[in-house]
Amino acid sequence: MSSLILRATTPDDLAYVVNAERSPENRDFVSVWSNAQHQHALRDPDIRHLTLEPSTGGDRLGYVILAGLAAQTGVIEFRRLVVTAKGQGYGHGSVRRVQDLAFESLGAHRPGWM
């Protein structure tokens, strides 16, 4: 497994995001949103919608949705994690990157898990 980055999801990523959560290997484990719901999340100041990629570049590996940013309570809700590159340790690596982001950059004092 290569090193991972989380970058802001863009409208160009949404077809990938929607297909990832609707795939048979993921749809039973996440709430399936419409493209419009994801578009709204991209604009919502309370939500951080992130795309997971290898730091060396290449194909997207999944996406993450965090919430609770606007409340400034010190609790960042880990709303969703979808990994499309299964069995390669990217899920574990993604959780570590989300923890780093939440505690070091977003001012979280504790995580909130959905």
Contacts in CASP RR format, 6 or more apart in sequence:
PFRMAT RR
TARGET T0000
AUTHOR 0000-0000-0000
METHOD contacts of the structure
MODEL  1
MSSLILRATTPDDLAYVVNAERSPENRDFVSVWSNAQHQHALRDPDIRHL
TLEPSTGGDRLGYVILAGLAAQTGVIEFRRLVVTAKGQGYGHGSVRRVQD
LAFESLGAHRPGWM
1 88 0 8 1.000
1 89 0 8 1.000
1 90 0 8 1.000
1 93 0 8 1.000
2 54 0 8 1.000
2 55 0 8 1.000
2 56 0 8 1.000
3 54 0 8 1.000
3 55 0 8 1.000
3 56 0 8 1.000
4 52 0 8 1.000
4 53 0 8 1.000
4 54 0 8 1.000
4 55 0 8 1.000
4 61 0 8 1.000
4 90 0 8 1.000
4 93 0 8 1.000
4 94 0 8 1.000
4 97 0 8 1.000
5 52 0 8 1.000
5 53 0 8 1.000
5 54 0 8 1.000
5 55 0 8 1.000
5 97 0 8 1.000
6 50 0 8 1.000
6 51 0 8 1.000
6 52 0 8 1.000
6 64 0 8 1.000
6 94 0 8 1.000
6 97 0 8 1.000
6 98 0 8 1.000
6 101 0 8 1.000
7 50 0 8 1.000
7 51 0 8 1.000
7 53 0 8 1.000
8 48 0 8 1.000
8 49 0 8 1.000
8 50 0 8 1.000
8 51 0 8 1.000
9 17 0 8 1.000
9 38 0 8 1.000
9 42 0 8 1.000
9 49 0 8 1.000
9 50 0 8 1.000
9 51 0 8 1.000
9 63 0 8 1.000
10 42 0 8 1.000
10 51 0 8 1.000
11 39 0 8 1.000
11 42 0 8 1.000
13 51 0 8 1.000
13 60 0 8 1.000
13 63 0 8 1.000
14 35 0 8 1.000
14 38 0 8 1.000
14 39 0 8 1.000
14 42 0 8 1.000
15 35 0 8 1.000
16 51 0 8 1.000
16 60 0 8 1.000
16 62 0 8 1.000
16 63 0 8 1.000
17 38 0 8 1.000
17 51 0 8 1.000
17 62 0 8 1.000
17 63 0 8 1.000
17 82 0 8 1.000
18 33 0 8 1.000
18 34 0 8 1.000
18 35 0 8 1.000
18 38 0 8 1.000
20 26 0 8 1.000
20 62 0 8 1.000
20 63 0 8 1.000
20 82 0 8 1.000
20 84 0 8 1.000
21 27 0 8 1.000
21 30 0 8 1.000
21 32 0 8 1.000
21 33 0 8 1.000
21 82 0 8 1.000
22 32 0 8 1.000
23 84 0 8 1.000
25 86 0 8 1.000
26 82 0 8 1.000
26 84 0 8 1.000
30 80 0 8 1.000
30 82 0 8 1.000
31 80 0 8 1.000
33 41 0 8 1.000
38 49 0 8 1.000
41 47 0 8 1.000
41 49 0 8 1.000
41 65 0 8 1.000
42 49 0 8 1.000
45 69 0 8 1.000
45 70 0 8 1.000
46 67 0 8 1.000
46 68 0 8 1.000
46 69 0 8 1.000
46 70 0 8 1.000
46 71 0 8 1.000
47 65 0 8 1.000
47 66 0 8 1.000
47 67 0 8 1.000
47 68 0 8 1.000
47 69 0 8 1.000
47 79 0 8 1.000
48 64 0 8 1.000
48 65 0 8 1.000
48 66 0 8 1.000
48 67 0 8 1.000
48 69 0 8 1.000
48 106 0 8 1.000
49 63 0 8 1.000
49 64 0 8 1.000
49 65 0 8 1.000
50 63 0 8 1.000
50 64 0 8 1.000
50 65 0 8 1.000
50 66 0 8 1.000
51 60 0 8 1.000
51 62 0 8 1.000
51 63 0 8 1.000
52 60 0 8 1.000
52 61 0 8 1.000
52 62 0 8 1.000
52 63 0 8 1.000
52 64 0 8 1.000
52 83 0 8 1.000
52 90 0 8 1.000
52 94 0 8 1.000
52 97 0 8 1.000
53 59 0 8 1.000
53 60 0 8 1.000
53 61 0 8 1.000
54 61 0 8 1.000
59 85 0 8 1.000
60 84 0 8 1.000
61 83 0 8 1.000
61 84 0 8 1.000
61 85 0 8 1.000
61 90 0 8 1.000
61 94 0 8 1.000
62 82 0 8 1.000
62 83 0 8 1.000
62 84 0 8 1.000
62 85 0 8 1.000
62 90 0 8 1.000
62 94 0 8 1.000
63 80 0 8 1.000
63 81 0 8 1.000
63 82 0 8 1.000
64 78 0 8 1.000
64 80 0 8 1.000
64 81 0 8 1.000
64 82 0 8 1.000
64 94 0 8 1.000
64 98 0 8 1.000
65 79 0 8 1.000
65 80 0 8 1.000
66 76 0 8 1.000
66 77 0 8 1.000
66 78 0 8 1.000
66 79 0 8 1.000
66 98 0 8 1.000
66 101 0 8 1.000
66 102 0 8 1.000
66 106 0 8 1.000
67 76 0 8 1.000
67 77 0 8 1.000
67 79 0 8 1.000
68 75 0 8 1.000
68 76 0 8 1.000
68 77 0 8 1.000
69 76 0 8 1.000
69 106 0 8 1.000
74 107 0 8 1.000
74 108 0 8 1.000
74 109 0 8 1.000
74 110 0 8 1.000
75 108 0 8 1.000
75 109 0 8 1.000
75 110 0 8 1.000
75 111 0 8 1.000
75 112 0 8 1.000
76 102 0 8 1.000
76 106 0 8 1.000
76 107 0 8 1.000
76 108 0 8 1.000
76 111 0 8 1.000
76 112 0 8 1.000
77 111 0 8 1.000
77 112 0 8 1.000
77 113 0 8 1.000
77 114 0 8 1.000
78 98 0 8 1.000
78 102 0 8 1.000
78 111 0 8 1.000
78 112 0 8 1.000
78 113 0 8 1.000
78 114 0 8 1.000
79 114 0 8 1.000
80 114 0 8 1.000
81 91 0 8 1.000
81 94 0 8 1.000
81 95 0 8 1.000
81 98 0 8 1.000
83 90 0 8 1.000
83 91 0 8 1.000
83 94 0 8 1.000
99 111 0 8 1.000
102 108 0 8 1.000
102 111 0 8 1.000
END
